[in-house]
């Protein structure tokens, strides 16, 4: 832009700072039309409407917008005006300001109020330079509310500088409003008002789609809040659904735009933003819109496929494009002649077949069933069509349907290509590994627990010994409480020397216990001998038997069997055995055969009970002292 003469400065003020000194202030022009290189201050002295003097004072400092004139004389009027200059020339002047000397200096403000635009979150300084003698009193009003009466939350971001300026920290949109500075002294009063406008970035525009074609989208939007600053322009952002973002800059005067050169049948994401002097505003909501057109349709087999004996013709020129031009085709086929994996693989005939012509698939087998797969591509995407056909026989005939029947197992995929088999194998392997890990963990934990206590504690040993004693005692009681039944055999009597009996079984024999003694068969009678054990007697005696030996006899009865330990047929000690023995003794008390001597074979006795060299009691044998053994009674009687 070329420089031109500037416009007039915005404002001008002249005040007395002393009885004979005037201070002139002004504002820069709103239309500088270039770079201001200097300001020109014009002064004219008047007395009774007569011009006494006029002069020009150039001011080369463009930052110091003030000038002081001392030596004022009473009854003279002083007039001031200011112009600005660029490299092109001097611009228009301000209005004329007048003042005269006075002994009284009223309060005044040399600063200028008015509209003040600030950016959002910026620090703001509102000047209030006061003059006057005596020094004036200053007070700030925020929307007609004194500064000292503001709410603490608002007052926290406000402060008054030592020179009287009002400071606002991080200006917000809520800080917009009127700020008034009021000064006064005994000679006068003055005030200025700032209308603060906090500028923010624009609000999000409202975006709409008004139309679409195969390759374009028509957009329209409506601007919201400009943020206190004029909008400088718009930016439209768009991208295909699976592509990269692109943007278009649009002038601020427009509210519609058409996106061209888009892909057919493609979905696009679109949003718009606006910007001003503060910055870019919020984006609009995303819009998803699609250009016209779809992926290719799938035609019927009769419209596309023409079958021969060794080839098939594809009418690709008849393929419907669904509004978007076709790009290319991929053709594959698979033969169903047998179950081998090589014959079940797809054979690619062409992967970039151009549209608009007839394509032939050759080298096929006559009378064979085939699967055909055609993938069509256009700008909107792709679609897959699957067909099945059977080639003609060599003579040009069709194959009978009975010959075309196939079982599902004939064309089953190999095991390594079967997803179900592969998944099942993987799951089985994982389960097996987890099982093995569990077994190893248990074994290791058991081994660790064994290593943790290699020697049992004294308490464990005592507990184990107590349990073993209880088990042995129970077995012993069960053993002696059991009546042992033998197979049928003649009754036998076995006499055991008395000293052997007392020495070996003095502690084991229980009252009314019966013992079976094997012996030679006899058809006459059966002898039974019952022992009576009494611990109170001092010595054992024998009734009806004069020899110093104990005899035991058991009658064999047909049909008796051995009773196992703990069976129901076991005879309780001291009850049934005692009754049976008493009855038998009563029946055979008068029989004399019980006194008949009988010597059982030594071999029937266990080696622990009697010595093998023992031949019977000799003439000099005598029983042991009576004090060494408790007294026992041996009763025997014959049972019929």
C-alpha positions as CSV (number, residue, x, y, z in Angstrom):
1,X,0.0,0.0,0.0
2,X,1.4,3.4,-1.0
3,X,1.8,6.2,1.6
4,X,-0.5,9.2,1.6
5,X,-1.1,12.2,3.7
6,X,-2.5,11.3,7.1
7,X,-5.8,12.1,8.6
8,X,-6.3,14.5,11.5
9,X,-5.2,13.4,14.9
10,X,-8.1,11.9,17.0
11,X,-8.2,14.4,19.8
12,X,-6.6,17.5,21.4
13,X,-6.6,18.9,24.9
14,X,-5.0,22.0,26.5
15,X,-4.9,22.4,30.3
16,X,-3.2,24.7,32.8
17,X,-0.6,22.9,34.9
18,X,0.5,26.2,36.5
19,X,-0.8,29.7,36.5
20,X,1.4,30.7,33.5
21,X,2.0,27.2,31.9
22,X,-0.2,25.4,29.5
23,X,0.1,21.7,28.5
24,X,-1.1,20.4,25.1
25,X,-1.9,16.7,24.4
26,X,-3.3,14.9,21.4
27,X,-4.0,11.4,20.0
28,X,-2.6,9.9,16.8
29,X,-4.8,9.9,13.7
30,X,-7.1,6.9,13.1
31,X,-6.1,6.9,9.4
32,X,-2.3,7.4,9.3
33,X,-2.1,6.3,5.6
34,X,1.5,5.4,6.2
35,X,4.2,6.0,8.8
36,X,3.9,9.3,10.7
37,X,7.3,10.9,10.6
38,X,6.4,14.0,12.7
39,X,3.7,16.1,14.2
40,X,3.4,19.9,13.7
41,X,2.1,22.0,16.6
42,X,0.7,25.4,15.7
43,X,0.4,28.2,18.3
44,X,-1.4,31.5,17.8
45,X,-1.5,34.4,20.4
46,X,-4.6,36.6,20.4
47,X,-5.6,39.8,22.2
48,X,-9.0,41.3,21.7
49,X,-9.4,39.3,18.4
50,X,-6.1,40.6,17.2
51,X,-3.5,38.1,16.2
52,X,-0.2,38.9,17.9
53,X,1.9,35.9,17.0
54,X,1.7,32.6,15.2
55,X,4.4,29.9,15.1
56,X,4.9,26.2,14.3
57,X,6.8,23.8,16.5
58,X,7.7,20.5,14.8
59,X,7.6,17.4,17.1
60,X,9.7,14.6,15.7
61,X,9.0,12.2,18.6
62,X,5.9,10.3,17.6
63,X,5.6,8.6,21.0
64,X,5.4,11.8,23.1
65,X,2.0,13.3,22.2
66,X,2.2,16.4,24.3
67,X,3.7,19.9,24.4
68,X,4.1,22.5,27.2
69,X,4.0,26.2,26.6
70,X,5.4,28.3,29.6
71,X,5.3,32.1,30.0
72,X,1.6,32.7,29.4
73,X,0.5,36.3,29.9
74,X,-2.7,37.4,31.4
75,X,-5.4,38.9,29.1
76,X,-3.9,37.0,26.2
77,X,-5.6,34.0,24.5
78,X,-3.6,31.1,23.2
79,X,-4.9,28.9,20.4
80,X,-3.4,25.4,19.5
81,X,-3.9,22.9,16.7
82,X,-1.8,19.9,15.5
83,X,-1.2,18.1,12.2
84,X,0.6,14.9,11.2
85,X,3.0,14.3,8.4
86,X,4.1,11.2,6.4
87,X,6.8,11.0,3.7
88,X,4.1,12.2,1.2
89,X,3.2,15.3,3.1
90,X,1.3,17.0,5.9
91,X,-2.2,16.0,6.7
92,X,-5.3,17.8,8.0
93,X,-5.3,19.5,11.4
94,X,-7.2,19.0,14.6
95,X,-9.8,21.4,15.9
96,X,-8.4,24.5,17.6
97,X,-8.1,24.4,21.4
98,X,-8.0,27.7,23.4
99,X,-6.7,28.7,26.9
100,X,-5.7,31.8,28.9
101,X,-3.5,32.3,31.9
102,X,-5.2,32.2,35.4
103,X,-4.2,32.4,39.0
104,X,-6.4,29.4,39.8
105,X,-5.5,26.0,38.4
106,X,-8.5,23.7,38.4
107,X,-8.4,19.9,38.4
108,X,-8.2,18.3,34.9
109,X,-7.3,15.1,33.1
110,X,-4.9,15.2,30.2
111,X,-5.6,11.6,29.2
112,X,-8.3,10.6,26.7
113,X,-11.1,8.2,27.3
114,X,-13.3,6.5,24.7
115,X,-13.4,3.1,23.1
116,X,-10.5,0.8,24.0
117,X,-10.1,-2.6,22.4
118,X,-8.0,-5.2,24.1
119,X,-7.2,-8.8,23.4
120,X,-8.5,-11.6,25.6
121,X,-6.2,-12.5,28.6
122,X,-4.1,-9.4,28.0
123,X,-3.0,-6.9,30.7
124,X,-4.8,-3.6,30.3
125,X,-3.7,-0.1,31.5
126,X,-6.3,2.7,31.6
127,X,-4.5,6.1,31.9
128,X,-5.8,8.9,34.1
129,X,-3.2,11.7,34.3
130,X,-4.5,14.5,36.4
131,X,-3.3,18.1,36.8
132,X,-4.3,21.0,39.1
133,X,-3.3,23.0,42.1
134,X,-3.8,21.8,44.7
135,X,-3.4,18.1,43.7
136,X,-6.8,16.7,42.8
137,X,-8.5,13.7,44.4
138,X,-8.9,10.7,42.1
139,X,-11.6,8.0,42.1
140,X,-12.3,5.1,39.7
141,X,-15.8,3.8,38.9
142,X,-16.4,0.4,37.4
143,X,-19.9,0.5,35.7
144,X,-20.9,3.3,38.2
145,X,-19.6,1.3,41.2
146,X,-16.7,2.7,43.1
147,X,-13.5,0.7,43.0
148,X,-13.4,0.2,46.8
149,X,-16.9,-1.2,46.7
150,X,-16.3,-3.9,44.1
151,X,-16.7,-7.6,44.9
152,X,-13.4,-9.2,46.1
153,X,-13.4,-11.6,43.2
154,X,-13.4,-8.7,40.7
155,X,-11.2,-6.4,42.8
156,X,-8.6,-9.2,43.0
157,X,-7.6,-8.6,39.3
158,X,-7.8,-4.8,39.5
159,X,-5.2,-2.4,40.9
160,X,-4.5,1.4,40.9
161,X,-1.0,2.4,39.9
162,X,0.9,5.2,41.7
163,X,0.4,7.5,38.7
164,X,-3.4,6.9,39.0
165,X,-3.8,4.4,36.1
166,X,-6.1,1.5,36.5
167,X,-4.5,-1.9,35.8
168,X,-6.5,-5.0,34.8
169,X,-4.8,-8.4,34.8
170,X,-5.7,-11.0,32.3
171,X,-8.7,-9.3,30.9
172,X,-11.7,-11.6,30.4
173,X,-14.9,-11.2,28.4
174,X,-16.7,-10.4,31.6
175,X,-14.5,-7.3,32.1
176,X,-16.1,-5.4,29.3
177,X,-17.9,-2.2,30.3
178,X,-17.4,1.4,31.2
179,X,-14.5,2.5,33.4
180,X,-14.6,6.2,34.6
181,X,-11.9,8.2,36.2
182,X,-13.1,11.2,38.2
183,X,-10.7,14.0,39.6
184,X,-11.6,17.1,41.5
185,X,-10.1,19.9,43.6
186,X,-11.4,23.1,45.1
187,X,-11.1,24.9,41.8
188,X,-12.7,22.4,39.5
189,X,-13.7,18.9,38.5
190,X,-13.0,16.6,35.5
191,X,-13.7,13.0,34.4
192,X,-13.1,10.6,31.5
193,X,-14.8,7.3,30.6
194,X,-13.3,4.3,28.9
195,X,-15.6,1.8,27.1
196,X,-13.5,-1.4,27.4
197,X,-14.1,-4.0,24.7
198,X,-12.3,-7.3,25.3
199,X,-11.7,-9.0,22.0
200,X,-11.7,-12.8,21.7
201,X,-11.5,-15.2,18.9
202,X,-14.7,-15.7,17.0
203,X,-17.3,-18.3,18.0
204,X,-17.8,-21.4,15.9
205,X,-19.8,-20.9,12.7
206,X,-22.8,-23.0,11.8
207,X,-21.9,-25.2,8.8
208,X,-24.5,-26.7,6.4
209,X,-24.3,-28.9,3.3
210,X,-26.7,-27.7,0.7
211,X,-25.9,-30.1,-2.2
212,X,-23.6,-32.7,-3.7
213,X,-22.6,-34.3,-7.0
214,X,-20.3,-37.2,-7.9
215,X,-17.3,-34.8,-7.5
216,X,-18.4,-31.8,-5.5
217,X,-20.0,-30.6,-2.2
218,X,-21.9,-27.3,-1.7
219,X,-21.3,-25.7,1.7
220,X,-22.9,-22.8,3.5
221,X,-22.3,-21.3,6.9
222,X,-23.5,-18.6,9.3
223,X,-21.2,-16.5,11.5
224,X,-21.8,-16.4,15.2
225,X,-20.2,-14.0,17.7
226,X,-17.2,-12.2,16.1
227,X,-15.5,-11.9,19.5
228,X,-15.5,-8.1,19.5
229,X,-13.2,-7.9,16.5
230,X,-14.1,-8.1,12.8
231,X,-13.7,-11.5,11.2
232,X,-10.8,-11.5,8.7
233,X,-11.6,-14.8,6.9
234,X,-12.6,-18.5,7.1
235,X,-10.7,-21.8,6.7
236,X,-12.5,-24.9,5.4
237,X,-10.9,-28.2,6.4
238,X,-11.9,-31.5,4.7
239,X,-10.6,-34.9,4.1
240,X,-11.8,-38.3,2.7
241,X,-12.8,-40.9,5.2
242,X,-9.4,-42.6,4.9
243,X,-7.2,-39.8,3.7
244,X,-5.3,-36.7,4.7
245,X,-6.7,-33.3,5.7
246,X,-6.8,-30.4,3.2
247,X,-7.8,-26.8,3.8
248,X,-9.2,-23.9,1.7
249,X,-9.0,-20.2,2.8
250,X,-12.1,-18.2,2.0
251,X,-12.6,-14.4,2.2
252,X,-14.5,-12.9,5.1
253,X,-17.2,-11.5,2.8
254,X,-18.3,-14.9,1.6
255,X,-20.8,-17.3,3.3
256,X,-20.9,-20.2,0.7
257,X,-18.3,-22.3,-1.0
258,X,-18.2,-25.4,-3.3
259,X,-15.6,-28.1,-2.9
260,X,-14.6,-29.5,-6.3
261,X,-12.5,-32.4,-7.6
262,X,-13.7,-34.8,-5.0
263,X,-13.8,-38.6,-5.4
264,X,-17.0,-40.2,-6.5
265,X,-19.1,-42.1,-3.9
266,X,-16.7,-41.2,-1.1
267,X,-17.5,-40.0,2.4
268,X,-15.8,-36.7,3.5
269,X,-15.3,-35.1,6.9
270,X,-15.8,-31.3,6.8
271,X,-15.5,-28.4,9.3
272,X,-14.9,-24.7,9.2
273,X,-13.2,-22.0,11.4
274,X,-13.1,-18.2,11.4
275,X,-10.4,-15.9,12.6
276,X,-10.0,-12.2,13.5
277,X,-7.2,-10.0,14.9
278,X,-7.1,-12.0,18.1
279,X,-6.7,-15.4,16.5
280,X,-8.6,-18.4,15.1
281,X,-11.9,-19.3,16.7
282,X,-13.4,-22.6,17.6
283,X,-14.2,-25.0,14.9
284,X,-17.7,-26.0,13.8
285,X,-19.1,-29.4,14.3
286,X,-17.9,-32.2,12.0
287,X,-20.1,-33.0,9.1
288,X,-19.9,-36.4,7.4
289,X,-21.2,-36.1,3.8
290,X,-20.8,-38.4,0.8
291,X,-20.6,-37.5,-2.8
292,X,-23.0,-39.3,-5.1
293,X,-22.3,-42.8,-6.3
294,X,-21.8,-46.3,-4.6
295,X,-19.6,-49.3,-4.9
296,X,-20.3,-51.5,-8.0
297,X,-23.4,-53.6,-8.0
298,X,-23.4,-57.4,-8.5
299,X,-25.1,-58.5,-11.8
300,X,-26.8,-61.8,-12.3
301,X,-24.8,-64.7,-13.7
302,X,-26.9,-64.9,-16.9
303,X,-26.0,-61.3,-17.8
304,X,-22.3,-61.8,-17.3
305,X,-21.2,-65.4,-17.8
306,X,-21.2,-67.3,-21.1
307,X,-20.1,-70.9,-20.7
308,X,-18.3,-73.1,-23.3
309,X,-16.5,-76.5,-23.2
310,X,-13.0,-75.2,-22.4
311,X,-13.6,-71.5,-21.7
312,X,-16.0,-69.0,-20.2
313,X,-16.6,-65.5,-21.5
314,X,-17.2,-62.6,-19.1
315,X,-19.2,-59.6,-20.3
316,X,-17.5,-57.0,-18.2
317,X,-18.8,-54.2,-20.3
318,X,-22.3,-55.0,-18.9
319,X,-21.2,-54.6,-15.3
320,X,-23.2,-51.8,-13.5
321,X,-21.0,-49.1,-12.0
322,X,-23.6,-47.6,-9.6
323,X,-22.9,-44.0,-10.6
324,X,-19.0,-44.1,-10.3
325,X,-16.8,-45.1,-13.3
326,X,-15.3,-48.6,-13.1
327,X,-11.5,-48.8,-12.6
328,X,-10.5,-52.4,-13.0
329,X,-11.4,-56.1,-12.3
330,X,-9.8,-59.1,-10.6
331,X,-10.9,-62.5,-11.9
332,X,-10.2,-65.8,-10.2
333,X,-11.5,-69.4,-10.6
334,X,-11.3,-72.7,-8.7
335,X,-11.9,-76.2,-10.1
336,X,-13.9,-78.9,-8.3
337,X,-12.5,-81.9,-10.0
338,X,-11.1,-83.6,-6.9
339,X,-10.3,-83.1,-3.2
340,X,-6.6,-82.4,-3.6
341,X,-5.4,-79.1,-2.1
342,X,-3.9,-78.0,-5.4
343,X,-7.2,-78.2,-7.1
344,X,-9.0,-76.3,-4.3
345,X,-6.7,-73.2,-4.6
346,X,-7.9,-70.1,-6.4
347,X,-6.3,-69.4,-9.7
348,X,-5.8,-65.7,-10.5
349,X,-6.5,-65.1,-14.2
350,X,-6.0,-61.3,-14.1
351,X,-5.7,-58.7,-11.3
352,X,-5.9,-55.5,-13.4
353,X,-8.4,-56.1,-16.1
354,X,-9.7,-52.8,-17.6
355,X,-13.4,-52.2,-17.9
356,X,-15.5,-52.0,-21.0
357,X,-14.7,-55.3,-22.8
358,X,-15.3,-59.0,-22.9
359,X,-12.8,-61.1,-21.0
360,X,-12.2,-64.9,-21.7
361,X,-11.0,-67.5,-19.2
362,X,-9.5,-70.4,-21.2
363,X,-7.9,-73.8,-20.7
364,X,-10.8,-75.2,-18.7
365,X,-11.8,-78.9,-18.5
366,X,-15.0,-80.0,-20.2
367,X,-17.8,-81.1,-18.1
368,X,-16.2,-79.7,-14.9
369,X,-17.7,-77.7,-12.1
370,X,-16.0,-74.4,-11.3
371,X,-16.3,-71.5,-8.9
372,X,-15.7,-68.0,-10.3
373,X,-14.9,-64.9,-8.2
374,X,-14.9,-61.4,-9.7
375,X,-13.8,-58.4,-7.7
376,X,-14.9,-55.1,-9.3
377,X,-13.4,-51.8,-8.3
378,X,-14.6,-48.2,-8.8
379,X,-13.8,-44.9,-7.1
380,X,-16.3,-45.6,-4.3
381,X,-14.7,-49.0,-3.4
382,X,-14.9,-52.6,-4.4
383,X,-17.4,-55.5,-4.4
384,X,-17.0,-59.3,-4.8
385,X,-19.3,-61.4,-6.9
386,X,-19.2,-65.3,-6.6
387,X,-20.6,-67.6,-9.3
388,X,-20.6,-71.3,-10.0
389,X,-20.8,-72.9,-13.4
390,X,-20.2,-76.2,-15.2
391,X,-18.4,-76.3,-18.5
392,X,-20.1,-78.1,-21.4
393,X,-19.1,-81.6,-22.5
394,X,-16.8,-82.0,-25.5
395,X,-19.9,-82.5,-27.7
396,X,-21.4,-79.3,-26.4
397,X,-24.0,-80.8,-24.1
398,X,-24.6,-80.1,-20.5
399,X,-23.7,-82.4,-17.6
400,X,-26.4,-84.5,-15.9
401,X,-27.2,-83.2,-12.4
402,X,-26.6,-86.7,-11.0
403,X,-23.0,-86.5,-12.2
404,X,-22.5,-83.0,-10.7
405,X,-23.5,-84.0,-7.2
406,X,-20.7,-83.7,-4.7
407,X,-20.2,-84.3,-1.1
408,X,-19.0,-81.8,1.4
409,X,-16.1,-84.1,2.4
410,X,-14.7,-84.3,-1.2
411,X,-13.9,-80.6,-1.1
412,X,-13.0,-80.2,2.5
413,X,-9.9,-78.0,3.0
414,X,-6.7,-79.5,4.3
415,X,-6.4,-79.9,8.0
416,X,-3.7,-77.2,8.3
417,X,-6.1,-74.8,6.5
418,X,-9.1,-75.7,8.7
419,X,-9.6,-72.9,11.2
420,X,-11.6,-75.1,13.6
421,X,-8.9,-77.8,13.6
422,X,-6.1,-75.3,14.2
423,X,-7.9,-73.6,17.0
424,X,-8.8,-77.0,18.7
425,X,-5.1,-78.1,18.4
426,X,-3.9,-74.9,19.9
427,X,-6.4,-75.1,22.8
428,X,-5.4,-78.8,23.5
429,X,-1.7,-77.9,23.5
430,X,-2.3,-75.1,25.9
431,X,-4.4,-77.3,28.2
432,X,-1.7,-80.0,28.2
433,X,1.0,-77.5,29.1
434,X,-1.1,-76.1,31.9
435,X,-1.7,-79.6,33.2
436,X,2.0,-80.5,33.1
437,X,2.8,-77.3,34.9
438,X,0.3,-78.0,37.6
439,X,1.7,-81.5,38.2
440,X,5.2,-80.2,38.4
441,X,4.1,-77.5,40.8
442,X,2.4,-80.0,43.1
443,X,5.4,-82.4,43.1
444,X,7.8,-79.6,43.8
445,X,5.6,-78.3,46.6
446,X,5.4,-81.8,48.1
447,X,9.1,-82.2,47.9
448,X,9.6,-78.8,49.4
449,X,7.3,-79.7,52.3
450,X,9.3,-82.9,52.9
451,X,12.5,-81.1,52.8
452,X,11.1,-78.5,55.2
453,X,10.7,-81.1,58.0
454,X,13.2,-84.1,57.4
455,X,12.9,-85.2,61.1
456,X,9.5,-85.6,62.8
457,X,8.9,-83.8,66.0
458,X,8.5,-85.5,69.4
459,X,4.8,-84.7,69.4
460,X,4.4,-86.4,66.0
461,X,6.2,-89.6,67.2
462,X,4.1,-89.8,70.4
463,X,0.9,-89.3,68.4
464,X,1.9,-92.0,65.9
465,X,2.9,-94.4,68.7
466,X,-0.5,-93.9,70.4
467,X,-2.4,-94.6,67.2
468,X,-0.3,-97.8,66.6
469,X,-1.0,-99.1,70.2
470,X,-4.7,-98.5,69.8
471,X,-4.8,-100.3,66.4
472,X,-2.8,-103.3,67.9
473,X,-5.0,-103.5,70.9
474,X,-8.1,-103.5,68.7
475,X,-6.7,-106.3,66.5
476,X,-5.7,-108.3,69.6
477,X,-9.2,-108.0,71.1
478,X,-10.8,-108.9,67.8
479,X,-8.5,-111.9,67.3
480,X,-9.4,-113.5,70.7
481,X,-13.0,-112.6,70.4
482,X,-13.4,-114.6,67.1
483,X,-14.6,-118.2,67.1
484,X,-12.7,-120.0,64.5
485,X,-14.6,-122.7,62.7
486,X,-12.8,-125.5,60.9
487,X,-14.1,-127.9,58.3
488,X,-15.7,-131.1,59.5
489,X,-13.2,-133.5,61.2
490,X,-13.2,-135.9,64.1
491,X,-12.7,-134.4,67.5
492,X,-9.1,-134.4,68.8
493,X,-7.5,-133.8,72.1
494,X,-4.2,-132.3,72.6
495,X,-2.5,-132.0,75.9
496,X,0.1,-129.5,76.5
497,X,2.5,-129.8,79.4
498,X,1.4,-127.6,82.2
499,X,4.7,-125.8,82.6
500,X,4.7,-125.0,79.0
501,X,1.2,-123.6,79.0
502,X,1.9,-121.4,82.0
503,X,5.2,-120.2,80.7
504,X,3.9,-119.4,77.2
505,X,0.3,-118.4,77.5
506,X,-0.2,-117.3,81.1
507,X,-0.9,-113.8,79.9
508,X,-2.8,-114.6,76.7
509,X,-5.4,-117.1,77.8
510,X,-8.8,-115.7,78.4
511,X,-11.7,-117.2,80.4
512,X,-13.6,-119.9,78.6
513,X,-11.3,-119.9,75.6
514,X,-11.5,-123.0,73.4
515,X,-8.6,-124.5,71.4
516,X,-8.8,-126.8,68.5
517,X,-6.3,-129.7,68.6
518,X,-5.9,-131.8,65.5
519,X,-5.7,-135.6,66.2
520,X,-6.5,-139.0,64.8
521,X,-10.1,-139.5,63.6
522,X,-12.5,-141.2,66.0
523,X,-16.0,-142.3,65.3
524,X,-17.0,-142.8,68.9
525,X,-17.1,-139.6,70.7
526,X,-15.9,-136.0,70.5
527,X,-14.0,-134.6,73.5
528,X,-14.1,-130.9,74.4
529,X,-12.1,-129.4,77.2
530,X,-12.8,-125.9,78.6
531,X,-10.4,-123.9,80.6
532,X,-11.5,-121.7,83.5
533,X,-9.2,-118.8,84.2
534,X,-9.3,-117.2,87.6
535,X,-6.7,-114.7,88.7
536,X,-7.7,-114.9,92.4
537,X,-6.6,-118.5,92.8
538,X,-3.1,-119.0,94.0
539,X,-2.4,-122.2,91.9
540,X,-4.0,-124.0,89.1
541,X,-5.9,-127.3,89.7
542,X,-7.4,-129.8,87.5
543,X,-10.7,-131.6,87.9
544,X,-11.2,-135.2,86.7
545,X,-7.7,-135.3,85.1
546,X,-4.8,-136.3,87.2
547,X,-2.0,-135.6,84.9
548,X,-0.1,-132.3,84.9
549,X,-1.1,-131.0,81.5
550,X,-3.9,-129.0,79.9
551,X,-6.1,-130.5,77.2
552,X,-8.1,-128.7,74.6
553,X,-10.7,-130.3,72.4
554,X,-13.2,-129.1,69.8
555,X,-16.0,-131.0,68.3
556,X,-16.2,-130.9,64.5
557,X,-19.7,-130.4,63.1
558,X,-20.7,-130.8,59.4
559,X,-21.2,-127.5,57.6
560,X,-19.0,-125.3,59.8
561,X,-16.7,-122.9,58.2
562,X,-14.0,-120.5,59.3
563,X,-15.3,-117.2,60.5
564,X,-13.4,-114.1,59.6
565,X,-12.5,-111.4,62.0
566,X,-15.4,-109.2,62.8
567,X,-18.1,-111.4,61.2
568,X,-21.6,-111.7,62.6
569,X,-21.1,-115.4,63.5
570,X,-18.2,-114.6,65.9
571,X,-19.0,-115.6,69.5
572,X,-18.6,-113.0,72.1
573,X,-16.2,-114.0,74.8
574,X,-17.6,-114.9,78.2
575,X,-21.2,-115.3,76.9
576,X,-22.1,-117.9,74.2
577,X,-18.8,-119.8,74.5
578,X,-19.3,-120.1,78.3
579,X,-22.9,-121.4,77.9
580,X,-22.0,-124.0,75.3
581,X,-19.0,-125.2,77.3
582,X,-21.2,-125.4,80.5
583,X,-23.8,-127.5,78.7
584,X,-21.3,-129.8,77.2
585,X,-19.7,-130.2,80.7
586,X,-23.0,-131.1,82.2
587,X,-23.8,-133.7,79.6
588,X,-20.5,-135.5,79.8
589,X,-19.7,-135.3,83.5
590,X,-20.3,-139.1,83.9
591,X,-18.3,-140.2,81.0
592,X,-15.2,-142.0,81.8
593,X,-13.5,-141.6,78.5
594,X,-12.3,-138.2,79.4
595,X,-9.8,-139.8,81.8
596,X,-8.3,-141.9,79.0
597,X,-4.8,-140.8,78.4
598,X,-4.1,-139.3,75.1
599,X,-0.8,-138.0,73.8
600,X,-1.1,-135.6,70.8
601,X,1.6,-135.5,68.2
602,X,4.4,-133.1,69.0
603,X,4.4,-131.9,65.4
604,X,1.0,-130.3,65.8
605,X,2.4,-127.9,68.3
606,X,4.2,-124.8,67.2
607,X,7.9,-124.6,67.8
608,X,7.5,-121.6,70.1
609,X,5.2,-123.6,72.4
610,X,7.2,-126.7,73.1
611,X,10.7,-128.0,72.5
612,X,11.0,-130.7,69.8
613,X,13.1,-132.8,72.1
614,X,10.4,-133.0,74.8
615,X,9.2,-136.6,75.2
616,X,6.6,-136.1,78.0
617,X,6.6,-135.7,81.7
618,X,9.1,-138.0,83.5
619,X,8.6,-139.7,86.8
620,X,10.5,-137.0,88.6
621,X,8.6,-134.1,87.1
622,X,6.8,-131.7,89.5
623,X,4.9,-128.6,88.9
624,X,6.5,-125.2,89.5
625,X,5.8,-123.4,92.8
626,X,2.3,-122.3,93.1
627,X,3.3,-118.7,93.8
628,X,4.8,-118.3,90.3
629,X,1.5,-119.0,88.4
630,X,-2.1,-117.9,88.9
631,X,-4.5,-120.7,89.5
632,X,-6.4,-122.1,86.5
633,X,-9.1,-124.7,86.2
634,X,-9.2,-127.2,83.3
635,X,-12.6,-128.7,82.7
636,X,-13.3,-131.3,80.0
637,X,-16.4,-133.0,79.1
638,X,-17.5,-135.2,76.2
639,X,-20.0,-133.9,73.7
640,X,-22.2,-136.4,71.9
